[in-house]
Each structure stands twice: as structure tokens, then as C-alpha cells.
Amino acid sequence: MRKSFKRLGMLALAAGLTVSLAACGNSKSSSSSKKQTLIVSVDNSSNTYKKYVNQIKGAFEKKYNVKVKVRTKAMADQLDALKLDGPAGKAPDVMMAAYDNVGVLGKQGQLAPVKLVSGRYSTKDKKLVTMNGKYYGEPTTVESMVMYYNKKYLKTAPTTFKQLEAIGKDSKYAYSNDKTKNVGFLVQWTNFYDAYGLIKGYGGYVFGGKDNKNIHKLGLNNKGAVEGLTYITNWFKIWPKGMQSTTSNENFITSQFTGGKTAVVLDGSWMAPTYNQTKSLKYAVAEIPTLNNGKKYQPFGGGKAWVISKYSKHKTVAQKWLNYVTNTKNQTKFNKMTYEVPANETARKQAANASGIRGEVATAVLKQFKSAEPMPNMPAMTEVWTGAQNLIVNAASGKKTPQQSADAAVKEIAQTIKQKYSD
């Protein structure tokens, strides 16, 4: 999810699940006659993942003579510790990682190649977990930016950014603490993950070349990118100054929308459960409106995958867990509990056909995913997240012009990539 991309060097590390397989007892306990223990460590930011694993583990335990125990630990911490915990024998066998991190860990030699179940995933999904011709993860979720709108104010979804601009001029949405500012439409564009869809829609790009893998050809300061960045900076003249923050503006946007002050927000598909907690909020979900140049908003297509630690001594059973947790039945259950859209093709269709917000979220994500750019999974993407931190902030604050801000960001990213990567 988006939170994952911005909190850990803008890497997409989202709420996740970690599975650790360890033999019980003495050396004889590893034999097939002895029950093994599968330790599942789930992200501690929510109880939903823990509940999910507890509800599905029974059939797996019975079929493979495994005892599943659930622990809670931040997925980000687990991934950070993998290169140290692995050699020490403390790392889990299986965990989840955001797609852009799969490539990083795979190339670093931290992950074992996996086998994908035939027919479960689209070609785009497979690319998200591919590095040097090998699969280093089994796709679990697909994620994208979508549009949420308050049905109290809008009966139908806006379809163009011109409509959003009209909302931004409506005094009905004047900010309570400063009536000269407007909060009718909000999005955290200081986060590069959120802003990229607009920059890409205007012609900017991260990496050039075939399949966008030329890490030495950056397109974040070309004519289209600067045009998109200029459009973004104009919105900061409308919004309260706090929207220039790279952190606190996220909570501000959420509070304004759930508080009934804002008509439209662009945010990740993972926000639905948060909005659902406000019972008075009646909202709907749709694809992001068309840009003023007639192009689609083209956000990153992200999500999470199950991965296996290279250090695992139980790769066979770990692979079985991947196959089990990503089957249609379990992916459908996962969607019902989390609203996250399954990567499993059959399960995602079922999610899109669901009634209510769950179906709307899945439908919007899948529509948006068609125009989304697969999240680059090369290790060099880490430098983009870091270098793009001030891309929009400097332009929004007026410290630099959009062109100057873009040039400075690209210069920083290019220099770091040149120093760290030879290909």
C-alpha cells in the first residue's frame, strides 16, 4: 500500500503477514511423523491479519501435519532484519513484501525463487514479482489510487479534473480555520506515490527504455513532467498551508473527509476500512477522473506478494503455504476481511461483483489498474523514492519553480544511481 512506500524510504511496505517454519523438539522432530510448527507473524498495526490467519489455518494444519502459531510483528521490521536474522537462523521462512521491495530483496539474494500456480495471475501481476527472469514472490494483492467521494455532496462521481476544479472554487468547502482556502478536493500530492499518476499522465516517467528498466534514463523533469508538476503546485495555492507537509497532511485529509468537510479525495484502495469506521459518512468509490489533457491518471500499480526467505530450511512447505494462502477461497476471504483486492484472477472477479463498498473498491481498483504503471521492482527504485521527497514540496512552497524542483530531484537521483548501480 501507499503507506509502505512513503514510510520506509518510500518503499511500498504495507500491512503484511510473516510466516516462520520451525521444527519442534530435538533433531528427530523434523521427521514426517512429528508435527512441525509454522509460526505466522502478522503486522502489528491491525488485528485483521491475525484474525484472518487464525480462521484459515485449520485446514492447512490438518493437511500438512503442521501446527500454526500466530505472532504479531511489524512487517517492515522483519524485512529490514532479514539479512541479519537469516544467517543467524532467526528469520521467518515466509513473509509478505510490497512489489517494489521484491526486486530489491531478490537481487540482494535475500529471497528464494518461487513457483507460481498456473492460471492464477495476469501477465502484469507476474511482472511485478519478476527479477532477472525468476519469480521471487507469489502475487497476493493489487493496489492503486482511487477516488472516494461523499454522496451527501455528489450524487454521481466526477469524471474530469475540471469538475474537481469547480469543487475547489465552491465556498461551501471553505476551510473552517481560513475561509480563503478550500478543502473540497484533497490528495496527498507531497507523497510521490500519490503524485506520480498525474505526472505520468502528462508525459513524465521514472525510468525509460524497454519495459521502463533503463535506470539511467530518468523522465521526471521532461516537458510533460514539469507541466504536470505545475498543475499540482496550483492546487497548493487553493489548499491550507498544512497540505505542504509530507506527513501530517495525510491525517488532515482523512479527518476532513470523514468529518464531512471534503467532497472528494484521491487515496489508496486500502483506506476503505478506515472510512467505514465513520458510520455517518456515506461515500462511494470510483476511478480517478480524466486529466485536463484528456489522458488518464496513471498511478503506480502496486500491491503485496508472499515471499520465501533464502535462508529457510523448509522451502518445500513454505511453497505449499504460498499456494494455499493465495488460492481462490482464501483470497476471497482475505478480500472480505480487509477490502484488499486479490491478485488471484478468479477471486478478484468475485470481489468486483460483490455488493456495497467492497465491490466498488475492487471495481475501481481494477479499472484504475488497467492504466496503472507496474511498480518498478529494480533496486534503483529506492533512490527514486528518496530523491523525489522534495520534488513537489519545493515547488509547492515556492522555494523553486516546478522546472528547478524537477531538475534538482533528477540530478540527485541520477547521481546516487550512478554511484550505486552499474547497470
N, C-alpha and C positions, 0 to 999 in steps of 0.2 A: 503494500500500500504506500500511499504518498508519504505518510509519516516516516516510514522506514527510510525513504530516500533523503529526507532532509535532516534527520536526527543523527545519522551515522555517516558523516561526510557526504550527505545527500544520497547515500546508498539506499536502495529500496529494501529495507529490512522491516517486515511488518510483523504483526502479532503472529506467532508461529508455534509449531509443535516440535519437540525433540524426542527422539526415541533412543534409548540406550539398552543394549542387549548384553547381559552379563550372566555367566554361568554361576549357579548356586553351589555352595559347599566346596568339597575338595575336587581333585582332578577327575575323579570318576563321575562327577555330576554333569560333565559335558557329554556324556553318552546319551544316546537317543532314549534310553529308558528313564532318564532323570528329567524332571521338569526344569526348564530354564526360566530365567526371569527377564522379562522385557520391561525395562524402565523407560517410561514415557514422560519426558519433561516438557511441559507446556508453558507458553509465555505467561508470566505472572500479572500481566496488565488486565486480564479478564478471566472470569471463571468459565466462559463459554467453551473454550477449547478443552478444558479439563472435563467438563460435563460430556462433551462430545466423545472423547476418548473412552471415558468410563461406560458410555452407552453402547459403543461398538466393539469393545474389546473381548466380550464373552465368546463370540463365535471364533475369533482368531485364537484365543487361548485353547479352546477345545480342539480345533482342527490341527494345531501345530504343537500341542502339549507345552504351551508356554504360559507362564504367569505374568500378567501385565500389571505393573505398578506405576501409578501416575505421580509425578513430581511437578513443581512449578519453578520455572527459572526463565529469566528474560532471554529470548532468542538471540538478541544482539550480543549479550554477554557470552553466550555459548559459542557463537560463530567467531567472536574475537579471540576466544580462548582455544579454539580448535588446534592451532599449530603448536601450542604448548601442551594442552591436555592430551592430544592424540598420542604423541610419543611416550607420554607418562602413563598411558593406559587409563586415563580418566575421562576421555571424551565419549560421548554417546555414539552409537552406531548410526543412527538415522536422525536427521533434523530437517527443518524447513529453512529455505533461503529465498530471498527475493531473486527474480530472474537476473538482474544485473550483477548480483553477487555470485551467482552460479558460475559464470565465466571466470570471475576473479579467483574464486576458490579452486576451480577446476584447473586453471593454468598454473596455479601455485602448487598443485599436487596435493591438495588437501582432501579432494573428493575422489571416490571410486566411480568408474563408468557404470551406468545402469542400463537395463533393458526395458524398453517401453512396450506395453501391451499393444498389440497390433489393432488398429482401428479406433483407438480411443481419442486420438488427438489430431488437430488440424496441422497442416504444414507450418503455419505461422507459430503455433504453440511449440512445435518441435524445435524450431529455430531458436526459441527463447532459452532452451536448455542445451544448445549445441555449442561445443568448443572444439575446434580442430577435428571436426568430423565425428566426434563422440558425444553421446548424451551423458550429461553429468547430473541430471535430475529428472524426476518424473513430474510433469506439469500438474498442478493442483488447482490453482485459481487463475482467473484472468481479471484484470482490473483496469479501470480507465476513469478519467474525469467524466462527470456527467452534470446535468443541470437539475437543480431542485428548485421548485417554485411553490410559493404559498397560494393555495387555492382560494383563500379569503380575498386576495387581491386580483388574481388572474384565473380566469375560467379555462383558458387554453394556454398551452406552452408557447412562449415567444419562439419565433423561428429565425430571426435575424438580429444582428447586433444593433441595427438601427432601432429596433424595439427596446433593446436594453438601454440605449442612449436616452430614449424618451422617458424611461423609468428614472434614469439618473437626473433628469431635469424636473421631475414631479415633486412639488413642495410637500406632498403627502409623506414623502420619505425623508424629510429633512432630519438631520442628526439632532437628537434631543439636546446635546451639550453645545452644539454650534449649528444654528439654523442655516448658516451659509454653506454647510456641507450636506452631502446626500448619501444615504445608505440603502437606497432602493435595490441596487445591484452590487454584490460584493464577491471578490475572489482573491485568494492569496497569491497575487502575482509576484510578490517578492520571493516566492519559492519557485525556483527554476522549473521544477517538475510541473507546476501548475501553468506557468507562463509559456512553456515550450510549445504547446498546442497552437497558440496564436502565432508565435514566431515562425513555426514550421508552416502554418497556413499562409503566411505572407512570403515564404520562399527561403527562410533560413533553415539551417540544418546543423547537426552536431558534426558527424564525420561524413566525408564524401567518398567517392569511388564506388566500386562494385559492392553491392549489398551494404553500403554505408560502413565499410570497415577500414577505410583509409584514415587512420588516426592522425595523420599529419596534414590532412586537408580539412580545415575547420570552416564552417559556414555560418558562424554566429555573428559575424559583422559584415555580411554581404548586404546588398541593397535591400533585399526583402526582409532580412532580419532587423535591420535598422528601421525600416518602415513599420514593422510590427511593434518594435520596442517604442517607437514614437507614439503609436496609438495607445500603448499601455500607459505611458507616462501621462498622457492627457487625462486618464481616469484618476490619477493621484491628485489632480487639481480639484476634482469633484469630491473625493473621499476625505474623511477626517485624517489628520496628520498621522495618527497612530497606525494607519494602514501601511505606512512605510516600514514598519517593523518587520523583522524576519521571523519573529517568534510569537509575540503576544497578539498579533493580528489574527492568528488562527482562532483563538478563543473568542476574540471580539466578533469575528464573523459568525461563529456558531451561536453566540449569545444574542446577537442581533436577529438572526433568522429564527431561532427558537422562541425569542421574545416577541415575535410578530412585528418587528420593525422593518424587516427586509423582505422584498418580494421575490428576489432571485439570487441564488448563489451557485457558483460552479465549485464543485468539490469532488472528492473521490467517492467511488461506489461504496466504500466501507463506512460512510457517515450515516447511512440509514438507521442502524440500530441506535445511534446517539439521538437522532431526531425523533425516533419512535418513543423515547423516554418522556418527551413533552406531549402529553395527551391532548393538550389544547391546540397543538399545531397540526393543521390539515394541509398536507403537502402532496405534490406529485413529482415524478421523475421523468426526464426526457433527454433526448440527445441535445448536445450543445448547439446553439443557433449558428447560422451561416455568417461568416465574416463579411465585412463591408466590401471586400474584393470579390465576393461571390464564391470563395473557397470554403471548404470545411475546416473546422477546428481540428487539428491533427495532434492530439496528445500522445504521450508515450503509452504503449500497450504493455502493461506490466502484470505483476502477479507473483505467485509463490510456487515453489517446487519442492518436492521431497528429495533429499539428497542423502547419500551414504558416505560416511567418513572413510577415507582411505585407510585409516588405522584400524578399522573394525575387523575383528576376528570372526565375525558372524555375518558375512556379507550375503550368504545364501538366504538366511532367514530375514535379513534386512530387506532384501529384494522382495521377498514374499509380503512383507509389511507394506512396501510401496504399492505392490499390485492390489493388495486388499483395501487399503485406505483410499485408493483412487478408483475403485470400482463404482459402477453407476449407483448402486444402493447407498453406499457410504458417502459418495459425493452429493447425492440428493439430500441426505440427512444433514450433511455439513451446510449446505445452502439454506435449509430451513432454519437451522440454528444460528447462523452467522450472517445471512444475506449475501455472503461472498459467492461470486459466480464461478461454478465449476469449470475446470479445463476439460473434463470428460465431456465429449461431444453430446452423448445421449442425455447426461444429467443436466447440461446447460440448456438444452431444448426444453426439458421438463421445467426448469427454473423459469424460463421465459414465458411459459404457458401458465405459470402459477397466478392466482388471483391476488389482487391488492398490491401493496408496495413491493413485496418480494418479486413479483412478476415484472413490475415497472422497472425496478433496478436492473434486473437481468436483461430485459429488453433494451434498455437504454445503453447499458454497457456493451452489449453485443453489437448494436448499431454503431456505437462510437468506435468500437474495436476494429471495425472494417476500415476506418480511415486513420486509425492509430498507427504510429511507427513503433515497431517492436523495440523494446528497451535494449539498447546496445549492451551486450554482455561481455565486452572486452575489458580487461583490467584498466585500460586507459580511461574508461568512463569515470573512474574515481576522481581523476584530475578535473574532469568537466564539472562535476558537482561542486568541487571545491572552488574552482576558478569562477564559476558562474554565480557565486554567492552575492557578489556586489554588482552583477550585470544590470539588474533592474534598480537596485537600491540607489546607486549613484546617479542614474538618470532620473529616477522619481524625485529625489531630493534636490535636483538641480545642480549638484556638485559637478556633474559632467553632462554634456549633450548626449543624446542617445548614441550618436556615432562614436564619440570619445569613450563612452562607457563600454560599448561593444568592442572597440579596438583594444582597450585596456584588458578586458576579460580574455579575449582571444590571445593576446600576447602572453598573458600569464599562463594560460592553459597550454599553449604551444611550447613554451619554454620548458615547462615541467614535463610534458610528454617527451620532448626531445632528450631530456636528461635521463628519463627512466626507461624509455622504450625504444628499441632499435628497429622494431617492425610494426 
